[in-house]
Every structure is written in C-alpha cells, then in structure tokens.
Amino acid sequence: MKLIDISADLLTAPVYPGDPEPRLHVVSRIANGDECNLSALYACLHAGTHADAPMHFVDGGLSISEMPLDCYIGPCTVVEIGPGPVTGEQIDALVKPGCERVLFKSGGGAYFLESAGDELTALGVRLVGTDAQSVGCPGNQVRPHRALLRENVAVLEGLNLEEAKPGDYFLIAPPVKIAGCDGAPVRAALAVDDIFWGGV
C-alpha cells in the first residue's frame, strides 16, 4: 500500500489568527532519571490538520464524536484551484457528479463563498477538505461554514496536499474521538493504490 501523508505537524503548522498556539509540556524524561518519556499537549481543537464538527458553527449541531466515521474514509478526489474566493460556479465545473469526498489544493490561499458550500451540498458531497487554515476567511467565516455544517458535511482543514497530485485516491482521515467537542485533530492520508481496494 502506498500512502501520502497529508497531515501538517500540529506543533509547527500555522495558527489561525486569534487561536491559542499549541504547547507541549514535558512531564518526564528517561534521560532525567524517570522511568518513561511522557508529555502533555495543550492545543486548540482547530490547530494543524483537523476536522470541524457541525456544532462549530451550528448551535445544537453534531459534535465531532457524533459524526459518522464513514464520512472520513473512502474514495475521494483532489482538485487543484487557484488562490482567492471559490464560487458555486467553480464548484459546478470542478467537482464530478457522484464525488462524495473532495479535497481542494490551492497552496493554502483559497477560501469558499457561501455559494460554493451550497453547490457542494447540492452535489451530495459528504466531505470537503482544504489545505487552507479554514474554508472561510477573516470576515467571512460563518456563511461558508454553515452552508456545509448545517447539512452535516464533514470538513477537514489545514491539510498538507503538496505531494498529492490532482486525481482520485482513497482517503483515510478519522478525527480523534472527543465527546461533545466542536472539532478534533486528524492524521490524514491518501492511499494511492491498494490490492484490498483494487486501486482507486
């Protein structure tokens, strides 16, 4: 099985403006005479590569532990787009009918307009991923997020798609199970080919 790691390092990835920076606390070290190496992590649930739960922008929406795991695992398509706003018209031209999971590769510079979110849900897309820190942008976060999350579309943000060429893959990106929370870290990978799945 050939895998492409599409996760950013949680401690070194860019932090969204206003969010707390991740911190690693060393609890014990063998080199200091302790019996094991042990660390504790403090991080925003939306740091690094992560999943947004519906409740992140929808009051009363599903928490990350309530999202179906099969949203995050299955065939997907990587689409390359330029930086700047992504419109519904662009989505209609780029996303194939029947595509359930789509990852947008833009070098981190693309953000979605509400019309893009509406078109993705109309196409039946179950998961939307981006290599930007957010599907929205400062001053325009609520509408694109809600267009997706109110329909329980899974959202992945902060992906590292540098090594992923446009095309079809098998996505493996389950979020950490944290009850009642609005998001969670993800270790995401793309399977290029595999005998069990017969290729993608």
N, C-alpha and C positions, 0 to 999 in steps of 0.2 A: 504494500500500500504506500503510495506517495502522498505525503501531506504537505500543504503550505500553511505555515503558522501565520495567521492574520491578526494576531493579538499584539497590542502595544504593551510595553513594560509599565506596570501600574505606578511604579515609583518615579519614573522619568518621563512619562507621557505629559504633554501639555495639559495644564489645568484650566478648566473653563473659568473666565473672569468672575470673581466673587465666590467661587467654591473653595473650601479648605484644601490645602495641599496634603497629600498622603505623607504619613510619618511612620517610620519603622523604629520600634523600641526593642533594644536587645535586653532580654530577660536573663539569659545565662549563656555562657560560652565554655566549651571544653578547655580551651586554651587558658581560661582563667581558673581552672580547677573544678568547674562544675561538671556534673555527670552527663549533661547533654547540651546541645545548642538549641536555644529556644528564643523565639522572637514574638512580639505582638505588633499588630498593624492597626493604625488609625487612618481611615480613608473615607472620603465621600463615596457613596454608593454609585456615583456617576463619574468616577475617576477612571482614567485609562479606557480600555475596551470594556464596555458594559452594556447591559440591557435596561431599557426603560420599561417599567410596568405601566399599565393604563392609569393607575392611581397617581402617577407622577404629575399628570395634568388633568385628570378627570376625577372629581370628587366622588367617592364611592366606587371607583373603578377597581379592577382586579389588582391584587398585589402580585409581586414577582413570583411568589410561591404558588399562586393560583393559576398562573399561565400554563397552558398545555405544553409539555416538553416537546411534542412533535412539531411545534412551530419552529423550533430551533435546530431541527435535524432533518435533512432531506435534500433533494435536488435544488440547486439554486443557479442563478445566472449573475455573473459580474458584468456590469455595464460601465463603460467609460464616458464621462461627461466633463465639460469644462467648468471652471470656477464660476461663481455667481448664482443667481436665482434659477431654480428648476421649476418649470411651469407644467401645468397639466398637459399642454400640447406636446411638450418634450417627452413626457412620460408615455403618452399615447404612441409616439413614434419609436421609442426606445425599448419598451417592455413588451415582450411577446405574449399573446393571449395564452392563458394556462400556466404562466410562470407564477409559482407560489412564493418564491423567495428571490429577492433581487438585492444585490449589493452594488452601491454606486461608488465608483472610483473617480476621484476628482483632484487628488493631491491635497485633499482637506479643505478645498475652497468653495465647495458647492453648498447651497442651503435651499430648502424646499419652501415654495409658496403653498398656501392652503389648497390651491387648485391641483397641485401635484399630489398632495395627500388624498384629496377626493378622488382623483383619477386612479391612484394605486388601489384604493379600496374598491372602486367600481370594477377594476380588473380582477378582483378576487385575490390580490396578493396578501399572503399571510405574514410575511416578514420583510422588513425594509432595513437595510444596513447602509452605513455611510462611513467613509474614512475621515469625515469632519468630526469635530467635537460634539456636534449637535445637528439634528435635522433642520433646526431653525437657525436664526441668527439673532444677535442682540437687537432688541426692539421688535422682533418678530418670532417669538418662541411659541406662544400659546396656540395660535391657529394651526400651523402645520403639525404640531404635536397632537392636538386634539382631533384633527381630521383623521389621523391614524389610530390613536389610542382609544378613542370612543368606540371604534369598531374592533377593539382587541387585536389590532395588528401588532405583532412583535417588532420592536425597534432595537437595533444594535447601533451603537455609536462608538467613535474612536477606533475603528478598525485600521489595521495596517495592511493595505492592499498593494504595496509596492511590488511584490513578487507575483501577484495574481493578474494574469492577462485576461482581457475580456473573453468571456466564454462560459461554458457550463461546467459545474462542479457538483460535489456533494458536500453540503455544509454540516459541520458538527460544532455547535455553539451553545450548549445549555448553560444558563446562568446558575450561579450559586443559589441554593435554596435558603432564603431568609424570610421567615414568616412575617407577613404584614408590612413588607417594605416596598418602596417605590422604585427600586432598581437593584441591580446586583452586578458584581464583576463577572466577566466571561473570559474563558480561554477558548478562542475560536480558531478553527482550522478548516481548510478546504481539502477534500480528497480529490485528487486528480484522476486516479483510476484504481479500481479495486476488483478483485475476482469475485468477491461476495456480492457486489452490486452490479457487476458486469460492465463497469465503466459508466460514465455519465455523459 
